[in-house]
Amino acid sequence: MLQAIGLTSTPRRDLPPLVDDLTFEARPGCVTALLGEPGSGKTTALRLMLELEPGRGITYFRGRPLHRVPHPGREVGVLLGDVPGHPSRTVRGQLRMLCAAVGVPASRADTMMEVVGIAGLRDQRLGSLSAGMDRRVGLAAALLADPCTLLLDEPAAGLQPRERAWLHGLLRGHASLGGAVLFTTADAKEAARSADRVVSIASGRLVADQEAADFARTRLRPRVAVRTPHAARLADVLGREARAAHRPVEIVEESGSRLSVYGSNCAEVGEAAFRHGVLVHQLADETGDAGAPVPPVPQARTGAGSAGKADARVEAPAPVRAGAGAAAGPDVPVPSESRTDPRTTSAPGAGGRAVAGAGSVSWPAPGPEAEGRPAPAARPPRACSEAPVSVVRRVGGPLRPLRYELRRVFGTATPFLTAALVVAVSALTALVLARAGHTPRDRVLAAWPELVPLPPAALGAGLLGALAFGEEYRYPALATDRGTVPRRLGLLTAKLGVCSALALLLGAFAAAADAAALCLVFGRAPLGTWPEWAVPAASWAGLLVGCAWAGVLASAVFRSASAGLAAVLAVPVMVVPLVRKALEGPSAYPVHGFASRLRGLASAPWPAETDRYVLGAFRVMVQPVGAGLVLSLMVLLCAYGFTGLRGRVRW
């Protein structure tokens, strides 16, 4: 059960709120349409429900607000606008990344691609998909975790009629298994044809909350559309004749020259206009027929462990109300579905078939009614109060954020291109420094000129760190069902760990490339024994990890990859000079014996050899660059905790 109570958006300057005290519910086992004209507040209402928009009111998902749901992605499936994914990521890579985010097996992505009919597009880039295929990818993403509730914003926008029929059939199949479905639309006929209940809003306020049959009877009645320069006169004539004949006729003035006449037909209106000499420019019958009912499509509720079985649970669809033209008549049963496994058909439906090949799309075949045969009887519908039981295997544990981050990082070519560029620039810079001379050998190997704030490897590490959260805000794969990017400790730890490993690998490759280039060109490299390089290597690793962490935290605080990279550059340009100025001059208090005093504070004794490593780390930290990095990381971590750890959901 989805219950929205008192939803009110934040008022705009000198304008009323887009959504004003909106209250309604979407019952399980039913499809609910949120109907309104463009600009009526439908999308804002969905964003308020998902806590993406500031405002008042509350939405309960099976009795709990979204921020109280432990795993929102498993409770609510969301489709808002286009698929929020990197354009160069493949369809399969995007869905597998989202599988790791919601905690389901990666094989669930292949299952859902089969269900929504995009198995042939698994290797296509998201940026190359058409509007219809993009909608299918978004629907597959919404269904990955087998959620109890679906919230879809204009899911049929830009689709062809056959694609619309397929889409609404799939939604009805999800509802037939006990799920709640809420979708927005501006088409009244689509709402009456595809929904069990229609919630109408205008200017952000509730207008009507009706069953589909009542909505069709009151909003989609047959009418005669009339256009005449004498609208008021013709309305008076038609009204007098209807009263004289004791016929229930309703006349509505749509505009200065347009009339809508309910309870009559073109012949009667035309004859009345002719008898009284009223000029008519247009006369047309417009019926409220919502079209043929959409057959439900069974939703596969299968986990990865049951992917090889052929006995998927398929329930017969519930009777669907007839179109608006026969709204007062009895319910019309929908033809039962063929017993096709929904996981192995490209577009599930009656007689649906899979078509192989990239970009192939199959459509449901016509039902028995289209062939003139009587439809078989349908089984009784599932009760609306009956909750669905998910059989999708859950993959939880502390490694779930790590799996998500690994799939996010390596789902695109960005880290590989960054590494290639950094290694090439670093090798060229090292050759130039070695050729010019007068540069310390550790700086030559790191390709770090005196006039440059950071070496290429450190800049690359900072860039990868900045993209860790920057891409989350640019392509918010996690934001649609969690209120915001979930800057929780689990996700932060995973991003810091992955970025640290990438930074160390990048630094190792850059140093190795520099040494190889120097040996190739000059016949030797500035390498010595390991004890000579222990402290510089530790400093090098600390610099790379510090830059990567600064990029991660800054992009999380400022919600931009550019701001994260700017913060990395600000450390040597602005912070380090201040630290160097503060550390100038002799110290009033000597630090001799620091390692022994630190050993005395430890709960367990450590070997005396450890003192040398402790002193080495301390020397690195008191260097201007090291101190600046440590200070910057502390400030960014505090800012991250202040702005990000306002608990919404758990990882």
Residue pairs with C-beta under 8 A, 6 or more apart in sequence:
1 25
1 26
1 27
1 28
1 60
1 62
1 63
1 180
1 385
2 25
2 26
2 27
2 49
2 59
2 60
2 61
2 149
2 180
2 182
3 25
3 59
3 60
4 22
4 23
4 24
4 25
4 45
4 48
4 49
4 57
4 59
5 23
5 57
5 58
5 59
5 60
6 21
6 22
6 23
6 56
6 57
6 58
7 19
7 21
7 22
7 23
7 45
7 48
7 49
7 55
7 56
7 57
7 59
8 17
8 19
8 20
8 21
8 22
8 48
8 55
8 56
8 57
9 17
9 18
9 19
9 20
9 41
9 44
9 48
9 53
9 54
9 55
9 204
10 17
10 53
10 54
10 55
11 17
12 18
16 203
16 204
17 55
17 204
18 41
18 44
18 204
19 41
19 44
19 45
19 48
19 55
19 204
20 41
20 203
20 204
20 205
21 57
21 205
21 206
22 41
22 45
22 57
22 201
22 204
22 205
22 206
23 206
24 32
24 34
24 199
24 206
24 209
26 32
26 149
26 180
26 181
26 182
26 197
27 180
27 197
27 384
27 385
28 148
28 175
28 178
28 179
28 180
28 384
28 385
28 386
28 387
28 388
29 175
29 176
29 178
29 179
29 180
29 381
29 382
29 383
29 384
29 385
29 386
30 175
30 180
30 181
30 196
30 197
30 384
31 168
31 171
31 172
31 175
31 181
31 183
31 194
31 195
31 196
31 197
32 180
32 181
32 182
32 183
32 195
32 196
32 197
32 198
32 199
33 182
33 183
33 184
33 185
33 190
33 191
33 194
33 195
33 197
33 198
33 199
34 42
34 45
34 46
34 182
34 183
34 184
34 185
34 199
34 201
35 184
35 185
35 186
35 188
35 191
35 198
35 199
35 200
35 201
36 42
36 184
36 186
36 200
36 201
36 202
37 186
37 202
38 186
40 201
40 202
40 203
40 204
41 201
41 203
41 204
42 153
42 154
42 184
42 186
42 201
43 80
43 153
43 154
43 184
44 53
44 204
45 184
45 201
45 204
46 80
46 151
46 153
46 182
46 184
47 53
47 80
48 55
48 57
48 59
49 59
49 66
49 151
50 59
50 66
50 76
50 78
50 80
50 151
50 480
50 481
50 483
51 65
51 66
51 67
51 483
51 648
52 479
52 480
52 483
52 484
58 65
59 65
59 66
61 69
61 75
61 76
61 148
61 149
62 75
62 148
62 149
62 387
66 72
66 75
66 76
66 483
67 483
67 647
67 648
67 649
69 75
69 76
69 649
70 649
70 650
71 102
71 103
71 145
71 649
71 650
72 481
72 482
72 483
72 649
73 101
73 102
73 103
73 144
73 145
73 147
73 481
73 482
74 102
74 103
74 145
74 146
74 147
74 390
74 394
75 147
75 148
75 149
76 147
76 148
76 149
76 150
76 151
76 481
77 141
77 142
77 143
77 144
77 145
77 147
77 149
77 150
77 151
77 481
78 142
78 150
78 151
78 152
78 480
78 481
79 135
79 138
79 139
79 141
79 142
79 150
79 151
79 152
79 153
79 155
79 480
80 151
80 153
80 480
81 153
82 134
82 138
83 94
83 126
83 129
83 134
83 137
83 138
83 141
84 475
84 476
84 477
84 479
84 480
85 94
85 126
85 137
85 475
85 477
86 94
86 126
86 411
86 412
86 471
86 475
87 125
87 126
87 127
88 125
88 126
88 127
88 412
88 413
89 97
89 125
89 126
89 411
89 412
90 122
90 123
90 124
90 125
90 126
90 411
91 113
91 118
91 121
91 122
91 123
91 124
91 126
91 129
91 137
92 109
92 110
92 113
92 122
92 123
93 407
93 411
94 126
94 137
94 141
94 411
94 477
95 109
95 112
95 113
95 137
95 140
95 141
95 144
96 106
96 109
96 407
96 411
97 404
97 407
97 408
97 411
97 477
98 109
98 141
98 144
98 477
99 105
99 106
99 108
99 109
99 144
100 106
100 400
100 403
100 404
100 406
100 407
101 400
101 404
101 477
101 478
102 144
102 145
103 145
103 394
103 395
103 396
103 400
104 144
104 145
104 146
104 303
104 304
104 392
104 393
104 394
104 395
105 303
105 304
105 305
105 393
105 395
106 304
107 304
107 307
108 144
108 303
108 304
108 392
109 140
109 144
110 119
110 122
110 307
111 300
111 302
111 304
111 307
111 343
112 140
112 143
112 144
113 119
113 121
113 122
113 140
114 342
114 343
114 344
114 345
114 346
114 354
115 140
115 143
115 170
115 299
115 300
115 342
115 343
115 348
116 136
116 137
116 139
116 140
116 143
116 170
116 347
117 136
117 166
117 345
117 346
117 347
117 354
117 361
117 362
118 133
118 136
118 137
118 140
118 346
118 361
119 346
119 354
120 346
120 355
120 356
120 357
120 358
120 359
120 360
121 129
121 133
121 137
121 358
121 359
123 358
124 133
124 358
124 359
126 134
126 137
129 137
131 157
131 158
131 159
132 158
132 159
132 160
132 163
132 361
133 359
133 361
135 155
135 156
135 157
135 158
135 159
135 163
135 167
138 155
139 152
139 155
139 167
139 170
142 150
142 152
143 150
143 174
143 299
145 392
146 301
146 388
146 390
146 391
146 392
147 179
148 178
148 179
148 180
148 387
148 388
148 390
149 179
149 180
149 181
149 182
150 171
150 174
150 179
150 180
150 181
150 182
150 183
151 182
151 183
152 171
152 181
152 182
152 183
152 184
153 183
153 184
154 183
154 184
154 185
154 186
155 167
155 171
155 183
156 163
156 164
156 167
156 168
156 185
156 190
159 167
162 363
164 190
165 294
165 364
166 297
166 347
166 349
166 363
166 364
168 190
168 193
168 194
168 294
169 294
169 295
169 296
169 297
169 349
169 364
170 297
170 299
170 348
171 181
171 183
171 194
172 181
172 194
172 294
172 295
172 296
172 297
172 317
172 320
173 296
173 297
173 298
173 299
173 317
173 348
174 181
174 299
175 181
175 196
175 296
176 296
176 298
176 299
176 315
176 317
176 318
176 381
176 382
177 298
177 299
177 301
177 313
177 315
177 382
177 388
178 382
178 386
178 387
178 388
178 389
179 299
179 388
183 194
183 195
185 191
188 215
188 219
188 220
189 220
189 288
189 289
189 290
189 291
189 324
190 290
191 198
191 212
191 215
192 198
192 212
192 215
192 216
192 219
192 220
192 288
192 290
192 323
192 324
192 327
193 290
193 291
193 292
193 293
193 294
193 323
194 294
195 212
196 211
196 212
196 321
197 209
197 210
197 211
197 212
198 208
198 209
198 210
198 211
198 212
198 215
199 206
199 208
199 209
200 206
200 207
200 208
200 209
200 210
200 215
200 219
201 207
208 215
208 218
210 218
212 321
213 321
213 327
213 328
216 288
216 290
216 321
216 323
216 324
216 327
217 324
217 327
217 328
219 288
219 324
220 288
220 289
220 290
220 324
220 327
221 262
221 288
221 324
222 262
222 285
222 286
222 287
222 288
222 325
223 260
223 261
223 262
223 285
223 286
223 287
223 288
224 260
224 261
224 264
224 265
224 266
224 269
224 283
224 284
224 285
224 286
225 258
225 259
225 260
225 282
225 283
225 284
225 285
225 286
226 234
226 258
226 259
226 260
226 261
226 269
226 280
226 282
226 283
227 257
227 258
227 259
227 280
227 281
227 282
227 283
228 234
228 257
228 259
228 273
228 278
228 279
228 280
228 281
228 282
229 257
229 279
229 281
230 278
230 279
231 253
231 256
231 257
231 258
231 259
232 253
233 276
233 278
234 259
234 272
234 273
234 276
234 278
234 280
235 251
235 253
235 259
237 272
237 273
237 276
237 278
238 249
238 251
238 261
238 264
238 269
238 272
239 249
239 251
241 272
242 248
242 249
242 263
242 264
247 263
247 264
248 263
249 261
249 262
249 263
249 264
250 261
250 262
250 263
251 259
251 260
251 261
251 262
252 259
252 260
252 261
252 262
253 259
254 260
257 281
261 269
265 285
266 283
266 284
266 285
269 283
270 280
270 283
272 278
273 279
273 280
287 324
287 325
288 323
288 324
288 325
288 327
289 323
289 324
289 325
289 326
290 323
290 324
290 325
291 323
292 323
292 369
293 320
293 321
293 322
293 323
293 332
293 334
294 320
294 334
295 317
295 320
295 334
295 335
295 337
295 349
295 350
295 364
295 367
296 317
296 318
296 320
296 334
296 337
297 337
297 342
297 348
297 349
297 364
298 312
298 313
298 314
298 315
298 337
298 342
298 348
299 342
300 312
300 341
300 342
300 343
300 348
301 312
301 313
301 388
301 389
301 390
301 391
301 392
302 309
302 312
302 343
302 391
302 392
303 391
303 392
303 393
304 393
305 393
306 312
306 391
307 343
310 341
312 341
312 342
312 343
314 337
314 339
314 342
315 379
315 382
316 336
316 337
316 378
316 379
317 334
317 336
317 337
317 378
317 381
318 334
318 378
318 380
318 381
318 382
319 331
319 332
319 333
319 334
319 378
319 381
320 331
320 332
320 333
320 334
321 327
321 331
321 332
322 329
322 330
322 331
322 332
326 332
333 375
333 376
333 377
333 378
334 367
334 375
334 378
335 350
335 367
335 368
335 369
335 375
335 376
336 350
336 375
336 376
336 378
337 348
337 349
337 350
338 350
338 351
338 352
340 348
340 352
342 348
344 354
345 352
345 353
345 354
345 362
346 352
346 353
346 354
346 355
346 360
346 361
346 362
347 354
347 361
347 362
347 363
347 364
348 364
349 363
349 364
349 365
350 364
350 365
350 366
350 367
351 364
351 365
351 366
352 362
352 363
352 364
352 365
353 362
353 365
354 360
354 362
355 361
355 362
367 375
368 374
368 375
368 376
369 375
398 490
400 490
400 651
401 490
401 491
401 493
401 494
401 651
402 494
402 497
402 498
404 491
404 494
405 468
405 491
405 494
405 495
405 498
406 498
408 471
408 477
409 415
409 464
409 468
409 498
409 502
414 464
414 467
415 464
415 502
418 460
418 463
418 464
418 506
419 460
419 505
419 506
419 509
421 460
422 456
422 457
422 459
422 460
422 506
422 509
422 510
423 509
423 510
423 513
424 513
425 447
425 456
426 447
426 455
426 456
426 457
426 510
426 513
426 514
427 447
427 510
427 513
427 514
427 516
427 517
428 517
429 447
429 449
429 455
429 456
430 444
430 445
430 447
430 514
430 517
430 518
431 517
431 518
431 521
433 439
433 443
433 444
433 447
433 449
434 444
434 518
434 521
434 522
434 526
439 449
439 450
441 526
442 526
442 536
443 449
443 450
444 514
444 518
444 526
445 511
445 514
445 515
445 518
445 525
445 526
445 527
446 455
446 457
446 510
446 511
446 514
446 540
447 455
447 456
447 457
447 510
447 514
448 454
448 455
453 569
453 572
453 573
454 462
454 543
454 547
454 568
454 569
454 572
455 510
455 543
456 510
457 503
457 506
457 507
457 510
457 511
457 544
458 507
458 543
458 544
458 547
458 568
459 547
459 568
459 569
460 506
460 510
461 499
461 502
461 503
461 506
461 507
461 544
461 545
461 547
461 548
461 551
462 547
462 548
462 550
462 551
462 564
462 565
462 568
462 569
463 551
463 561
463 565
463 568
464 499
464 502
464 503
464 506
464 548
464 551
465 499
465 503
465 547
465 548
465 549
465 550
465 551
465 552
465 555
465 564
465 568
466 551
466 552
466 554
466 555
466 561
466 562
466 563
466 564
466 565
466 567
466 568
467 551
467 555
467 561
467 564
468 495
468 498
468 499
468 551
468 552
468 555
469 485
469 487
469 495
469 552
469 555
469 556
469 559
469 561
469 564
470 555
470 559
470 560
470 561
470 562
470 563
470 564
471 561
472 478
472 479
472 485
473 479
473 485
473 555
473 559
473 560
474 561
476 485
478 485
478 486
479 485
482 648
482 649
483 648
483 649
484 648
485 556
486 648
486 649
486 651
487 556
487 640
487 644
487 645
488 645
488 647
488 649
488 650
488 651
489 645
489 651
490 650
490 651
491 651
492 552
492 556
492 640
495 552
496 548
496 549
496 552
499 548
499 549
499 551
499 552
500 545
500 548
500 549
502 548
503 544
503 545
503 547
503 548
504 541
504 544
504 545
506 544
507 540
507 541
507 544
511 540
514 525
515 525
515 527
516 525
518 524
518 525
518 526
519 525
527 533
534 616
535 616
535 619
535 620
538 616
538 617
538 620
539 620
539 623
539 626
542 620
542 626
542 629
543 625
543 626
543 629
546 571
546 626
546 629
546 630
546 633
547 568
547 571
547 629
549 633
550 564
550 567
550 568
550 571
550 629
550 632
550 633
550 636
551 564
551 565
551 567
551 568
552 564
553 564
553 633
553 636
553 637
553 639
553 640
554 563
554 564
554 566
554 567
554 568
554 636
555 561
555 563
555 564
556 564
556 640
556 644
557 563
557 636
557 639
557 640
557 643
557 644
558 564
558 567
567 632
567 636
570 632
571 625
571 628
571 629
571 632
572 625
572 628
575 628
575 631
575 632
576 624
576 625
576 627
576 628
577 624
578 628
579 624
579 627
579 628
579 631
580 624
583 622
583 624
583 627
594 614
594 615
594 618
595 611
595 614
595 615
595 618
596 611
598 614
599 605
599 606
599 610
599 611
620 626
621 627
621 630
